[in-house]
Amino acid sequence: MNKLAIARALLVLLNLTIGLNANAQKKINKTKAPNVIVILTDDMGFSDVGAFGGKFVPTPNIDRIAANGLKLTQYYSAAPICSPSRAGMLTGMYPGRWNFCTYLDNKKHNKNAGQADFLDPKAPSMARFFKDAGYATGHFGKWHLGGGRDVKDAPGFEAYGYDAHASTYESPDPDPAITATNWIWSDKDSIKRYDRTKYFVDKTLAFFKAHPNQPCFVNLWPDDVHTPWVPRKETEYTGQYPMNPEEEAAFKLVLKEYDKQIGRLLDGLKALGMDQNTIVIFTSDNGPLPSFKGSRAAGLRGSKLSLYEGGICMPFLISWPGHIAKGKTDNLSVVTATDLLPSLTKMAGISLPKSYHSDGVDRSAVLTGKPSSRNKEIFWEYGRNDIAYKYPRPVDKSPNLAIREGEWKLLMNSNNTDMQLYNIVKDKKETTNLAASEPKIAGGLKDKLLAWWKTLPKLEAN
């Protein structure tokens, strides 16, 4: 063999070795990549659980996440109602950019409200980014981003990057075990209303067990603790059934069962040997309704359907053994749902495409225990007209737009009425409107808020 042939052979061998090493390194990194579970509770108030001062029932299992990780007290949902809140979290973008401004219903309702029937499959998806990076992806629980009622053309879960799913009526592919009738829930369901969270936890643990050598990204989005509250009648209480589905006694029983199921999730991960390499996030899509006179939101003003703090400031817990210190509370950092996509992908070592532009910011340092002030405003929109734009009692009725920048929060209607300014650090309960006494601050925030709102696409309503 001449020298040229030998050199070529060595070059081929070198390239082969480099390729093998690269593949081996990829496999090693894949085994080290953390699992991710995002638990998105439905309609949970800021202070429903013990870790945030809740006194309704003990919640030792949810509190375990706090004890093993970090609690944020200034975390915000993307909207005060389910569909846009979920769209914001999934895409990392303001839900209005994808024509979500209130809850999805039938096509007539959606058109009248000036919004889409389902999330555009071309929208960015947190699940898709994880899937493209080699993760197994699952969605177990409520969806409410398209499908149900007369919306029959909503894209399937795979269009958003999910390998497996089990979901409720308000989805493109309802699970027959929990949708025996053409409605949200029924006594005819084989999995009863009070066992739904257990069912979704079982699905989540089975998914992890099926992927022992592949990192998993899972949305665990139960429809507890949304009304109607239907406790387990045969073991939990005696008396008339059903209980009033919006009374505090029923809520307490449902919350107690919900906490039990979160405990089963945590214990199940440990039994599988996956607890030490799993990021667990626990939060809510929006505030509570009913709020029991604000007691479910630590006395914050507002509830679900309101841009006051009670409707958008949510409980937030995150744990990741060995990466996040135990039992810490961060009262400084302001984080929002649109931050989760850039933050979690960073924590998982996933590079986002240059074409993706999040409305959130990478707060991975905050989520791993390094508090910092926020250097970017947060905007909210709830409703574009009077369709499906209903509020709780008058004191909780908010304008339909809001902005937070630093210690200031401004609310106003998109037609320039009802401007309200609060120092949200000193006046968390939004009792003192400073718009008149701080005209320069109010004016600057108003200009930013309206300029942002004008960038959102608008669908024509009837």
Secondary structure as GFF3:
##gff-version 3
##sequence-region A 1 462
A	DSSP	alpha_helix	3	32	.	.	.	ID=ss1
A	DSSP	beta_strand	35	41	.	.	.	ID=ss2
A	DSSP	three_ten_helix	50	52	.	.	.	ID=ss3
A	DSSP	alpha_helix	60	67	.	.	.	ID=ss4
A	DSSP	beta_strand	70	76	.	.	.	ID=ss5
A	DSSP	alpha_helix	82	91	.	.	.	ID=ss6
A	DSSP	three_ten_helix	95	98	.	.	.	ID=ss7
A	DSSP	alpha_helix	107	112	.	.	.	ID=ss8
A	DSSP	alpha_helix	126	132	.	.	.	ID=ss9
A	DSSP	beta_strand	136	141	.	.	.	ID=ss10
A	DSSP	three_ten_helix	157	160	.	.	.	ID=ss11
A	DSSP	beta_strand	164	167	.	.	.	ID=ss12
A	DSSP	three_ten_helix	176	178	.	.	.	ID=ss13
A	DSSP	three_ten_helix	193	195	.	.	.	ID=ss14
A	DSSP	alpha_helix	196	210	.	.	.	ID=ss15
A	DSSP	beta_strand	216	221	.	.	.	ID=ss16
A	DSSP	alpha_helix	233	236	.	.	.	ID=ss17
A	DSSP	alpha_helix	248	271	.	.	.	ID=ss18
A	DSSP	three_ten_helix	275	277	.	.	.	ID=ss19
A	DSSP	beta_strand	278	284	.	.	.	ID=ss20
A	DSSP	three_ten_helix	295	297	.	.	.	ID=ss21
A	DSSP	alpha_helix	309	312	.	.	.	ID=ss22
A	DSSP	beta_strand	313	319	.	.	.	ID=ss23
A	DSSP	beta_strand	328	330	.	.	.	ID=ss24
A	DSSP	beta_strand	335	336	.	.	.	ID=ss25
A	DSSP	three_ten_helix	337	339	.	.	.	ID=ss26
A	DSSP	alpha_helix	340	347	.	.	.	ID=ss27
A	DSSP	alpha_helix	364	367	.	.	.	ID=ss28
A	DSSP	beta_strand	378	381	.	.	.	ID=ss29
A	DSSP	three_ten_helix	394	396	.	.	.	ID=ss30
A	DSSP	beta_strand	401	405	.	.	.	ID=ss31
A	DSSP	beta_strand	408	412	.	.	.	ID=ss32
A	DSSP	beta_strand	420	423	.	.	.	ID=ss33
A	DSSP	alpha_helix	439	455	.	.	.	ID=ss34
###
